[in-house]
Amino acid sequence: MIQKNRQKKFSLILAIVMLFSAVGCSKSSGSKTSSSEAGSQTETTVETEASTQETTEKASVGFSDLKERDNDFLVNEDPKYQELIDAAIKGASDSYFKGVMTLATDDDVLLFGSPGAMSIDNSPADPYTIYEVGSISKTYTAVMIMKLIDQGKMTMDDTLSKYFPEYKNGREVTIANLLNMQSGILDYVNRADVFFKGAERDPQEIITTPGLTDEEFLSYLYAQELYFEPGTRTDYSNTNYHLLALIIEQITGESFRDAVKREIFDPLGMEHSSAMTTGDETSIPDPAIGYHQFQEGARGAGDIHSCMADLVTFDRALFGGDLVSVKSLMRMKDFKSKEYGCGLYSYGKNSYGHQGSVACYTSENIVIETEEFGRVYLIASTSDPDQGRNLEKMALYVSSYLEMK
């Protein structure tokens, strides 16, 4: 999960860097076939499956076509990308970044780097090395909700009382409020001392170790008062997305783990990704901190594990219009208070994405819209707890280059 103050700081920096960027995005082509036409649902399904397969193949072929630049970087040798690639490598070098990083467009993978990053088999990390991605998980949760809305199984205007009738404030909070971080519900992670006040266990132990049941979590939620009127302001709260995961489980009748696998991982061929899982990481965490153990309690808010190749596949599918409807994707990028959309932060006029921090892991997943390259995906992960600021500096190098193009 993410530390909200740090995220806001990075959002502000990127917003300043990109404020004057005039780049625009090449929009995804085509619209959904009308369901009123005979056979349209089948045709749309076939088209979506074909598009998803193509997206997965692009990611795989893209990485395999990269050529070694040095021990730390594999690069695309197309001349049109060289300045951008050089900017990314310089950013990593000058900021002393240690971890894995990927630069890609919808058509090509431009770069994979792993300076100082190792896998548990004592080999250099590769595009399939699995990291914990923390609050980047929220983008996946938002996609799951949008899929259910597209399927007519819920609406943005549903209130929490529909799903949690015992919650006295449930009539005031909508699904939209949760998605946009405008619920007024206390953050159970960053304000654990208040949320779990009176608990027999230390609040910090509750949010770092297994054992928090849904019943226990809800009992503390029901005891809390809203600290602002829903919809009147934006304030980051992990509780919003944990509640969304519980709602997904109610509607689908399956665990969040299985629902995400069925709706996202399996269709996209994301074989190195998981939700609510412990022990499948192949990266090396900081030995003093170790792997994240709060997977059940973090579901929906910070439980996804993934790798560079799978994250590229997910980004291409989502922002290319293959996971949710055009209307839902536009809603995800409708940044309330110019800050938070649905599982996405605004990083400036032409960029958006999410950061994630959990245990010793920090990750970034940023989409930058450009005229020259279309959508550029900058993705990075590190297991060094001191590398978060270096990761931010590296990202700024790339965004600054694109801003000047």
TORKOL-4160 file (C-alpha; in steps of 0.2 Angstrom, whole numbers, padded with zeros to 4 digits, m for minus):
405
<pt num="1" X="0000" Y="0000" Z="0000"/>
<pt num="2" X="0005" Y="0018" Z="m0002"/>
<pt num="3" X="0011" Y="0032" Z="0009"/>
<pt num="4" X="m0001" Y="0046" Z="0004"/>
<pt num="5" X="0011" Y="0061" Z="0008"/>
<pt num="6" X="0024" Y="0054" Z="m0003"/>
<pt num="7" X="0013" Y="0051" Z="m0017"/>
<pt num="8" X="0006" Y="0068" Z="m0016"/>
<pt num="9" X="0024" Y="0075" Z="m0017"/>
<pt num="10" X="0028" Y="0065" Z="m0032"/>
<pt num="11" X="0012" Y="0070" Z="m0040"/>
<pt num="12" X="0016" Y="0088" Z="m0037"/>
<pt num="13" X="0033" Y="0087" Z="m0045"/>
<pt num="14" X="0027" Y="0078" Z="m0060"/>
<pt num="15" X="0013" Y="0090" Z="m0062"/>
<pt num="16" X="0025" Y="0104" Z="m0063"/>
<pt num="17" X="0037" Y="0096" Z="m0075"/>
<pt num="18" X="0023" Y="0091" Z="m0087"/>
<pt num="19" X="0011" Y="0106" Z="m0085"/>
<pt num="20" X="0017" Y="0115" Z="m0101"/>
<pt num="21" X="0018" Y="0099" Z="m0111"/>
<pt num="22" X="0007" Y="0101" Z="m0127"/>
<pt num="23" X="0008" Y="0083" Z="m0132"/>
<pt num="24" X="m0008" Y="0074" Z="m0135"/>
<pt num="25" X="m0013" Y="0055" Z="m0135"/>
<pt num="26" X="m0017" Y="0045" Z="m0150"/>
<pt num="27" X="m0034" Y="0039" Z="m0145"/>
<pt num="28" X="m0039" Y="0020" Z="m0146"/>
<pt num="29" X="m0049" Y="0017" Z="m0162"/>
<pt num="30" X="m0066" Y="0009" Z="m0163"/>
<pt num="31" X="m0081" Y="0008" Z="m0151"/>
<pt num="32" X="m0090" Y="m0006" Z="m0143"/>
<pt num="33" X="m0103" Y="m0015" Z="m0154"/>
<pt num="34" X="m0121" Y="m0011" Z="m0149"/>
<pt num="35" X="m0128" Y="m0025" Z="m0139"/>
<pt num="36" X="m0144" Y="m0022" Z="m0148"/>
<pt num="37" X="m0138" Y="m0029" Z="m0164"/>
<pt num="38" X="m0140" Y="m0048" Z="m0168"/>
<pt num="39" X="m0125" Y="m0058" Z="m0163"/>
<pt num="40" X="m0115" Y="m0042" Z="m0158"/>
<pt num="41" X="m0111" Y="m0049" Z="m0141"/>
<pt num="42" X="m0102" Y="m0064" Z="m0148"/>
<pt num="43" X="m0093" Y="m0054" Z="m0161"/>
<pt num="44" X="m0087" Y="m0041" Z="m0148"/>
<pt num="45" X="m0081" Y="m0056" Z="m0137"/>
<pt num="46" X="m0071" Y="m0063" Z="m0152"/>
<pt num="47" X="m0064" Y="m0046" Z="m0156"/>
<pt num="48" X="m0059" Y="m0043" Z="m0138"/>
<pt num="49" X="m0051" Y="m0060" Z="m0136"/>
<pt num="50" X="m0041" Y="m0057" Z="m0153"/>
<pt num="51" X="m0036" Y="m0040" Z="m0147"/>
<pt num="52" X="m0030" Y="m0047" Z="m0130"/>
<pt num="53" X="m0020" Y="m0061" Z="m0138"/>
<pt num="54" X="m0012" Y="m0048" Z="m0149"/>
<pt num="55" X="m0008" Y="m0037" Z="m0135"/>
<pt num="56" X="0000" Y="m0051" Z="m0125"/>
<pt num="57" X="0010" Y="m0057" Z="m0140"/>
<pt num="58" X="0017" Y="m0039" Z="m0143"/>
<pt num="59" X="0023" Y="m0038" Z="m0125"/>
<pt num="60" X="0032" Y="m0055" Z="m0126"/>
<pt num="61" X="0040" Y="m0052" Z="m0144"/>
<pt num="62" X="0045" Y="m0034" Z="m0138"/>
<pt num="63" X="0056" Y="m0040" Z="m0124"/>
<pt num="64" X="0064" Y="m0054" Z="m0134"/>
<pt num="65" X="0069" Y="m0042" Z="m0148"/>
<pt num="66" X="0079" Y="m0031" Z="m0136"/>
<pt num="67" X="0098" Y="m0030" Z="m0139"/>
<pt num="68" X="0110" Y="m0029" Z="m0125"/>
<pt num="69" X="0118" Y="m0012" Z="m0122"/>
<pt num="70" X="0128" Y="m0017" Z="m0107"/>
<pt num="71" X="0126" Y="m0028" Z="m0092"/>
<pt num="72" X="0111" Y="m0018" Z="m0085"/>
<pt num="73" X="0101" Y="m0013" Z="m0100"/>
<pt num="74" X="0093" Y="m0021" Z="m0115"/>
<pt num="75" X="0087" Y="m0009" Z="m0128"/>
<pt num="76" X="0077" Y="m0007" Z="m0144"/>
<pt num="77" X="0089" Y="m0002" Z="m0158"/>
<pt num="78" X="0076" Y="0007" Z="m0169"/>
<pt num="79" X="0084" Y="0025" Z="m0171"/>
<pt num="80" X="0068" Y="0034" Z="m0168"/>
<pt num="81" X="0068" Y="0029" Z="m0150"/>
<pt num="82" X="0087" Y="0031" Z="m0146"/>
<pt num="83" X="0086" Y="0049" Z="m0138"/>
<pt num="84" X="0071" Y="0043" Z="m0127"/>
<pt num="85" X="0081" Y="0027" Z="m0122"/>
<pt num="86" X="0096" Y="0037" Z="m0118"/>
<pt num="87" X="0086" Y="0049" Z="m0107"/>
<pt num="88" X="0079" Y="0034" Z="m0097"/>
<pt num="89" X="0097" Y="0026" Z="m0095"/>
<pt num="90" X="0104" Y="0043" Z="m0090"/>
<pt num="91" X="0090" Y="0045" Z="m0078"/>
<pt num="92" X="0093" Y="0028" Z="m0070"/>
<pt num="93" X="0112" Y="0031" Z="m0069"/>
<pt num="94" X="0112" Y="0049" Z="m0062"/>
<pt num="95" X="0099" Y="0045" Z="m0049"/>
<pt num="96" X="0108" Y="0029" Z="m0044"/>
<pt num="97" X="0093" Y="0019" Z="m0047"/>
<pt num="98" X="0094" Y="0000" Z="m0042"/>
<pt num="99" X="0079" Y="m0011" Z="m0047"/>
<pt num="100" X="0070" Y="m0015" Z="m0063"/>
<pt num="101" X="0063" Y="m0003" Z="m0076"/>
<pt num="102" X="0054" Y="m0004" Z="m0092"/>
<pt num="103" X="0050" Y="0009" Z="m0106"/>
<pt num="104" X="0037" Y="0004" Z="m0119"/>
<pt num="105" X="0024" Y="0010" Z="m0131"/>
<pt num="106" X="0008" Y="0002" Z="m0137"/>
<pt num="107" X="0018" Y="m0005" Z="m0152"/>
<pt num="108" X="0036" Y="m0008" Z="m0145"/>
<pt num="109" X="0046" Y="m0012" Z="m0129"/>
<pt num="110" X="0060" Y="0001" Z="m0129"/>
<pt num="111" X="0070" Y="m0004" Z="m0114"/>
<pt num="112" X="0072" Y="m0016" Z="m0100"/>
<pt num="113" X="0085" Y="m0012" Z="m0086"/>
<pt num="114" X="0089" Y="m0021" Z="m0070"/>
<pt num="115" X="0104" Y="m0011" Z="m0062"/>
<pt num="116" X="0109" Y="m0019" Z="m0046"/>
<pt num="117" X="0093" Y="m0030" Z="m0046"/>
<pt num="118" X="0094" Y="m0049" Z="m0043"/>
<pt num="119" X="0082" Y="m0063" Z="m0043"/>
<pt num="120" X="0081" Y="m0076" Z="m0029"/>
<pt num="121" X="0090" Y="m0089" Z="m0040"/>
<pt num="122" X="0105" Y="m0077" Z="m0039"/>
<pt num="123" X="0104" Y="m0071" Z="m0057"/>
<pt num="124" X="0100" Y="m0053" Z="m0063"/>
<pt num="125" X="0082" Y="m0049" Z="m0063"/>
<pt num="126" X="0073" Y="m0051" Z="m0079"/>
<pt num="127" X="0056" Y="m0045" Z="m0086"/>
<pt num="128" X="0048" Y="m0059" Z="m0077"/>
<pt num="129" X="0055" Y="m0057" Z="m0060"/>
<pt num="130" X="0040" Y="m0054" Z="m0048"/>
<pt num="131" X="0039" Y="m0039" Z="m0037"/>
<pt num="132" X="0026" Y="m0033" Z="m0024"/>
<pt num="133" X="0018" Y="m0018" Z="m0033"/>
<pt num="134" X="0008" Y="m0011" Z="m0018"/>
<pt num="135" X="m0005" Y="0002" Z="m0022"/>
<pt num="136" X="m0004" Y="m0001" Z="m0040"/>
<pt num="137" X="m0016" Y="m0014" Z="m0035"/>
<pt num="138" X="m0029" Y="m0001" Z="m0034"/>
<pt num="139" X="m0029" Y="0001" Z="m0053"/>
<pt num="140" X="m0034" Y="m0017" Z="m0054"/>
<pt num="141" X="m0048" Y="m0015" Z="m0042"/>
<pt num="142" X="m0055" Y="m0001" Z="m0051"/>
<pt num="143" X="m0054" Y="m0011" Z="m0067"/>
<pt num="144" X="m0064" Y="m0025" Z="m0059"/>
<pt num="145" X="m0077" Y="m0013" Z="m0053"/>
<pt num="146" X="m0079" Y="m0005" Z="m0070"/>
<pt num="147" X="m0081" Y="m0022" Z="m0077"/>
<pt num="148" X="m0095" Y="m0026" Z="m0066"/>
<pt num="149" X="m0103" Y="m0009" Z="m0070"/>
<pt num="150" X="m0101" Y="m0013" Z="m0089"/>
<pt num="151" X="m0110" Y="m0029" Z="m0086"/>
<pt num="152" X="m0124" Y="m0021" Z="m0077"/>
<pt num="153" X="m0121" Y="m0029" Z="m0060"/>
<pt num="154" X="m0119" Y="m0013" Z="m0051"/>
<pt num="155" X="m0118" Y="0006" Z="m0053"/>
<pt num="156" X="m0108" Y="0021" Z="m0048"/>
<pt num="157" X="m0122" Y="0027" Z="m0038"/>
<pt num="158" X="m0124" Y="0012" Z="m0027"/>
<pt num="159" X="m0122" Y="0016" Z="m0009"/>
<pt num="160" X="m0113" Y="0006" Z="0004"/>
<pt num="161" X="m0129" Y="0002" Z="0013"/>
<pt num="162" X="m0133" Y="m0010" Z="m0001"/>
<pt num="163" X="m0118" Y="m0021" Z="0002"/>
<pt num="164" X="m0115" Y="m0017" Z="0021"/>
<pt num="165" X="m0133" Y="m0014" Z="0028"/>
<pt num="166" X="m0126" Y="m0013" Z="0046"/>
<pt num="167" X="m0115" Y="0002" Z="0042"/>
<pt num="168" X="m0124" Y="0017" Z="0049"/>
<pt num="169" X="m0115" Y="0029" Z="0037"/>
<pt num="170" X="m0118" Y="0017" Z="0022"/>
<pt num="171" X="m0132" Y="0028" Z="0015"/>
<pt num="172" X="m0121" Y="0043" Z="0013"/>
<pt num="173" X="m0106" Y="0034" Z="0003"/>
<pt num="174" X="m0107" Y="0029" Z="m0015"/>
<pt num="175" X="m0096" Y="0017" Z="m0025"/>
<pt num="176" X="m0090" Y="0033" Z="m0035"/>
<pt num="177" X="m0085" Y="0041" Z="m0018"/>
<pt num="178" X="m0074" Y="0025" Z="m0014"/>
<pt num="179" X="m0066" Y="0025" Z="m0032"/>
<pt num="180" X="m0062" Y="0044" Z="m0031"/>
<pt num="181" X="m0055" Y="0044" Z="m0013"/>
<pt num="182" X="m0070" Y="0056" Z="m0008"/>
<pt num="183" X="m0079" Y="0045" Z="0005"/>
<pt num="184" X="m0073" Y="0053" Z="0021"/>
<pt num="185" X="m0069" Y="0035" Z="0028"/>
<pt num="186" X="m0054" Y="0034" Z="0039"/>
<pt num="187" X="m0038" Y="0026" Z="0031"/>
<pt num="188" X="m0035" Y="0009" Z="0041"/>
<pt num="189" X="m0017" Y="0009" Z="0035"/>
<pt num="190" X="m0010" Y="0027" Z="0037"/>
<pt num="191" X="m0022" Y="0030" Z="0052"/>
<pt num="192" X="m0021" Y="0013" Z="0060"/>
<pt num="193" X="m0019" Y="0020" Z="0077"/>
<pt num="194" X="m0036" Y="0028" Z="0076"/>
<pt num="195" X="m0045" Y="0015" Z="0065"/>
<pt num="196" X="m0040" Y="0001" Z="0077"/>
<pt num="197" X="m0041" Y="0010" Z="0093"/>
<pt num="198" X="m0044" Y="m0001" Z="0108"/>
<pt num="199" X="m0039" Y="m0017" Z="0098"/>
<pt num="200" X="m0030" Y="m0030" Z="0109"/>
<pt num="201" X="m0016" Y="m0031" Z="0096"/>
<pt num="202" X="m0005" Y="m0016" Z="0092"/>
<pt num="203" X="m0012" Y="m0007" Z="0077"/>
<pt num="204" X="0004" Y="m0008" Z="0067"/>
<pt num="205" X="0005" Y="m0027" Z="0070"/>
<pt num="206" X="m0013" Y="m0028" Z="0063"/>
<pt num="207" X="m0008" Y="m0020" Z="0047"/>
<pt num="208" X="0008" Y="m0030" Z="0044"/>
<pt num="209" X="0004" Y="m0047" Z="0049"/>
<pt num="210" X="m0009" Y="m0060" Z="0044"/>
<pt num="211" X="m0025" Y="m0062" Z="0055"/>
<pt num="212" X="m0036" Y="m0047" Z="0051"/>
<pt num="213" X="m0053" Y="m0055" Z="0047"/>
<pt num="214" X="m0067" Y="m0047" Z="0037"/>
<pt num="215" X="m0078" Y="m0047" Z="0052"/>
<pt num="216" X="m0065" Y="m0038" Z="0063"/>
<pt num="217" X="m0061" Y="m0025" Z="0049"/>
<pt num="218" X="m0080" Y="m0021" Z="0047"/>
<pt num="219" X="m0083" Y="m0020" Z="0066"/>
<pt num="220" X="m0070" Y="m0006" Z="0067"/>
<pt num="221" X="m0076" Y="0002" Z="0051"/>
<pt num="222" X="m0094" Y="0003" Z="0058"/>
<pt num="223" X="m0088" Y="0011" Z="0074"/>
<pt num="224" X="m0080" Y="0026" Z="0064"/>
<pt num="225" X="m0088" Y="0042" Z="0060"/>
<pt num="226" X="m0085" Y="0050" Z="0043"/>
<pt num="227" X="m0072" Y="0064" Z="0045"/>
<pt num="228" X="m0079" Y="0074" Z="0030"/>
<pt num="229" X="m0095" Y="0074" Z="0020"/>
<pt num="230" X="m0093" Y="0062" Z="0005"/>
<pt num="231" X="m0090" Y="0070" Z="m0011"/>
<pt num="232" X="m0084" Y="0087" Z="m0004"/>
<pt num="233" X="m0065" Y="0083" Z="m0004"/>
<pt num="234" X="m0052" Y="0071" Z="m0010"/>
<pt num="235" X="m0042" Y="0062" Z="0004"/>
<pt num="236" X="m0032" Y="0046" Z="0000"/>
<pt num="237" X="m0039" Y="0031" Z="0010"/>
<pt num="238" X="m0034" Y="0013" Z="0008"/>
<pt num="239" X="m0050" Y="0008" Z="0016"/>
<pt num="240" X="m0060" Y="0013" Z="0001"/>
<pt num="241" X="m0052" Y="0000" Z="m0010"/>
<pt num="242" X="m0052" Y="m0013" Z="0003"/>
<pt num="243" X="m0071" Y="m0011" Z="0004"/>
<pt num="244" X="m0072" Y="m0011" Z="m0015"/>
<pt num="245" X="m0063" Y="m0028" Z="m0015"/>
<pt num="246" X="m0076" Y="m0035" Z="m0002"/>
<pt num="247" X="m0090" Y="m0029" Z="m0014"/>
<pt num="248" X="m0082" Y="m0038" Z="m0029"/>
<pt num="249" X="m0082" Y="m0054" Z="m0018"/>
<pt num="250" X="m0100" Y="m0051" Z="m0014"/>
<pt num="251" X="m0106" Y="m0048" Z="m0032"/>
<pt num="252" X="m0095" Y="m0062" Z="m0040"/>
<pt num="253" X="m0097" Y="m0075" Z="m0027"/>
<pt num="254" X="m0078" Y="m0079" Z="m0027"/>
<pt num="255" X="m0063" Y="m0073" Z="m0019"/>
<pt num="256" X="m0054" Y="m0057" Z="m0025"/>
<pt num="257" X="m0039" Y="m0068" Z="m0029"/>
<pt num="258" X="m0050" Y="m0079" Z="m0041"/>
<pt num="259" X="m0060" Y="m0064" Z="m0048"/>
<pt num="260" X="m0045" Y="m0055" Z="m0053"/>
<pt num="261" X="m0037" Y="m0070" Z="m0061"/>
<pt num="262" X="m0052" Y="m0074" Z="m0071"/>
<pt num="263" X="m0056" Y="m0057" Z="m0077"/>
<pt num="264" X="m0039" Y="m0050" Z="m0080"/>
<pt num="265" X="m0024" Y="m0061" Z="m0077"/>
<pt num="266" X="m0030" Y="m0077" Z="m0087"/>
<pt num="267" X="m0037" Y="m0067" Z="m0102"/>
<pt num="268" X="m0021" Y="m0057" Z="m0104"/>
<pt num="269" X="m0010" Y="m0071" Z="m0101"/>
<pt num="270" X="m0002" Y="m0063" Z="m0086"/>
<pt num="271" X="0006" Y="m0079" Z="m0079"/>
<pt num="272" X="0018" Y="m0070" Z="m0067"/>
<pt num="273" X="0004" Y="m0060" Z="m0058"/>
<pt num="274" X="m0006" Y="m0064" Z="m0043"/>
<pt num="275" X="m0018" Y="m0057" Z="m0030"/>
<pt num="276" X="m0019" Y="m0061" Z="m0012"/>
<pt num="277" X="m0004" Y="m0072" Z="m0013"/>
<pt num="278" X="0011" Y="m0075" Z="m0002"/>
<pt num="279" X="0027" Y="m0083" Z="m0007"/>
<pt num="280" X="0027" Y="m0081" Z="m0026"/>
<pt num="281" X="0039" Y="m0067" Z="m0027"/>
<pt num="282" X="0055" Y="m0070" Z="m0036"/>
<pt num="283" X="0064" Y="m0054" Z="m0032"/>
<pt num="284" X="0075" Y="m0052" Z="m0017"/>
<pt num="285" X="0067" Y="m0041" Z="m0003"/>
<pt num="286" X="0077" Y="m0031" Z="0009"/>
<pt num="287" X="0083" Y="m0044" Z="0022"/>
<pt num="288" X="0079" Y="m0033" Z="0037"/>
<pt num="289" X="0061" Y="m0031" Z="0031"/>
<pt num="290" X="0056" Y="m0047" Z="0021"/>
<pt num="291" X="0041" Y="m0050" Z="0010"/>
<pt num="292" X="0024" Y="m0042" Z="0014"/>
<pt num="293" X="0013" Y="m0054" Z="0024"/>
<pt num="294" X="m0003" Y="m0044" Z="0025"/>
<pt num="295" X="m0011" Y="m0050" Z="0009"/>
<pt num="296" X="m0029" Y="m0055" Z="0015"/>
<pt num="297" X="m0030" Y="m0038" Z="0024"/>
<pt num="298" X="m0023" Y="m0028" Z="0010"/>
<pt num="299" X="m0034" Y="m0035" Z="m0004"/>
<pt num="300" X="m0040" Y="m0022" Z="m0016"/>
<pt num="301" X="m0028" Y="m0009" Z="m0009"/>
<pt num="302" X="m0010" Y="m0017" Z="m0010"/>
<pt num="303" X="m0010" Y="m0035" Z="m0013"/>
<pt num="304" X="m0005" Y="m0038" Z="m0032"/>
<pt num="305" X="0012" Y="m0046" Z="m0037"/>
<pt num="306" X="0018" Y="m0044" Z="m0054"/>
<pt num="307" X="0033" Y="m0042" Z="m0066"/>
<pt num="308" X="0038" Y="m0029" Z="m0079"/>
<pt num="309" X="0032" Y="m0040" Z="m0094"/>
<pt num="310" X="0014" Y="m0042" Z="m0086"/>
<pt num="311" X="0013" Y="m0024" Z="m0081"/>
<pt num="312" X="0016" Y="m0019" Z="m0099"/>
<pt num="313" X="0003" Y="m0031" Z="m0105"/>
<pt num="314" X="m0010" Y="m0024" Z="m0092"/>
<pt num="315" X="m0007" Y="m0006" Z="m0097"/>
<pt num="316" X="m0008" Y="m0009" Z="m0115"/>
<pt num="317" X="m0024" Y="m0019" Z="m0113"/>
<pt num="318" X="m0032" Y="m0006" Z="m0101"/>
<pt num="319" X="m0028" Y="0010" Z="m0110"/>
<pt num="320" X="m0030" Y="0002" Z="m0127"/>
<pt num="321" X="m0048" Y="m0001" Z="m0123"/>
<pt num="322" X="m0048" Y="m0020" Z="m0121"/>
<pt num="323" X="m0052" Y="m0022" Z="m0103"/>
<pt num="324" X="m0067" Y="m0009" Z="m0100"/>
<pt num="325" X="m0079" Y="0001" Z="m0110"/>
<pt num="326" X="m0074" Y="0017" Z="m0118"/>
<pt num="327" X="m0086" Y="0026" Z="m0106"/>
<pt num="328" X="m0078" Y="0017" Z="m0091"/>
<pt num="329" X="m0060" Y="0021" Z="m0096"/>
<pt num="330" X="m0065" Y="0039" Z="m0098"/>
<pt num="331" X="m0072" Y="0039" Z="m0080"/>
<pt num="332" X="m0056" Y="0031" Z="m0073"/>
<pt num="333" X="m0047" Y="0046" Z="m0080"/>
<pt num="334" X="m0059" Y="0059" Z="m0074"/>
<pt num="335" X="m0048" Y="0066" Z="m0060"/>
<pt num="336" X="m0059" Y="0073" Z="m0047"/>
<pt num="337" X="m0051" Y="0089" Z="m0039"/>
<pt num="338" X="m0038" Y="0087" Z="m0053"/>
<pt num="339" X="m0030" Y="0073" Z="m0042"/>
<pt num="340" X="m0037" Y="0056" Z="m0041"/>
<pt num="341" X="m0048" Y="0047" Z="m0054"/>
<pt num="342" X="m0053" Y="0029" Z="m0052"/>
<pt num="343" X="m0038" Y="0019" Z="m0047"/>
<pt num="344" X="m0027" Y="0032" Z="m0055"/>
<pt num="345" X="m0018" Y="0048" Z="m0050"/>
<pt num="346" X="m0015" Y="0063" Z="m0061"/>
<pt num="347" X="0003" Y="0066" Z="m0064"/>
<pt num="348" X="0000" Y="0082" Z="m0074"/>
<pt num="349" X="m0009" Y="0087" Z="m0090"/>
<pt num="350" X="m0004" Y="0072" Z="m0100"/>
<pt num="351" X="0001" Y="0058" Z="m0088"/>
<pt num="352" X="m0007" Y="0047" Z="m0075"/>
<pt num="353" X="m0004" Y="0031" Z="m0066"/>
<pt num="354" X="m0001" Y="0025" Z="m0048"/>
<pt num="355" X="0013" Y="0022" Z="m0036"/>
<pt num="356" X="0014" Y="0008" Z="m0024"/>
<pt num="357" X="0024" Y="0006" Z="m0008"/>
<pt num="358" X="0023" Y="m0010" Z="0003"/>
<pt num="359" X="0036" Y="m0017" Z="0015"/>
<pt num="360" X="0052" Y="m0014" Z="0007"/>
<pt num="361" X="0045" Y="m0013" Z="m0011"/>
<pt num="362" X="0042" Y="0003" Z="m0021"/>
<pt num="363" X="0035" Y="0004" Z="m0038"/>
<pt num="364" X="0029" Y="0016" Z="m0051"/>
<pt num="365" X="0017" Y="0014" Z="m0066"/>
<pt num="366" X="0016" Y="0030" Z="m0076"/>
<pt num="367" X="0007" Y="0033" Z="m0093"/>
<pt num="368" X="0013" Y="0048" Z="m0103"/>
<pt num="369" X="0003" Y="0053" Z="m0118"/>
<pt num="370" X="0014" Y="0060" Z="m0132"/>
<pt num="371" X="0011" Y="0065" Z="m0150"/>
<pt num="372" X="0027" Y="0057" Z="m0156"/>
<pt num="373" X="0026" Y="0040" Z="m0148"/>
<pt num="374" X="0008" Y="0039" Z="m0143"/>
<pt num="375" X="0006" Y="0032" Z="m0125"/>
<pt num="376" X="0023" Y="0029" Z="m0117"/>
<pt num="377" X="0023" Y="0017" Z="m0102"/>
<pt num="378" X="0036" Y="0020" Z="m0088"/>
<pt num="379" X="0036" Y="0006" Z="m0076"/>
<pt num="380" X="0049" Y="0002" Z="m0062"/>
<pt num="381" X="0051" Y="m0008" Z="m0046"/>
<pt num="382" X="0064" Y="m0008" Z="m0032"/>
<pt num="383" X="0066" Y="m0019" Z="m0017"/>
<pt num="384" X="0078" Y="m0007" Z="m0009"/>
<pt num="385" X="0069" Y="0004" Z="0004"/>
<pt num="386" X="0081" Y="0018" Z="0001"/>
<pt num="387" X="0077" Y="0019" Z="m0018"/>
<pt num="388" X="0060" Y="0027" Z="m0018"/>
<pt num="389" X="0067" Y="0045" Z="m0020"/>
<pt num="390" X="0080" Y="0038" Z="m0034"/>
<pt num="391" X="0065" Y="0030" Z="m0043"/>
<pt num="392" X="0056" Y="0047" Z="m0043"/>
<pt num="393" X="0071" Y="0056" Z="m0050"/>
<pt num="394" X="0073" Y="0043" Z="m0064"/>
<pt num="395" X="0055" Y="0045" Z="m0068"/>
<pt num="396" X="0057" Y="0064" Z="m0069"/>
<pt num="397" X="0072" Y="0062" Z="m0082"/>
<pt num="398" X="0060" Y="0053" Z="m0094"/>
<pt num="399" X="0045" Y="0064" Z="m0091"/>
<pt num="400" X="0056" Y="0079" Z="m0094"/>
<pt num="401" X="0063" Y="0073" Z="m0110"/>
<pt num="402" X="0045" Y="0069" Z="m0116"/>
<pt num="403" X="0039" Y="0086" Z="m0111"/>
<pt num="404" X="0052" Y="0095" Z="m0122"/>
<pt num="405" X="0048" Y="0084" Z="m0137"/>
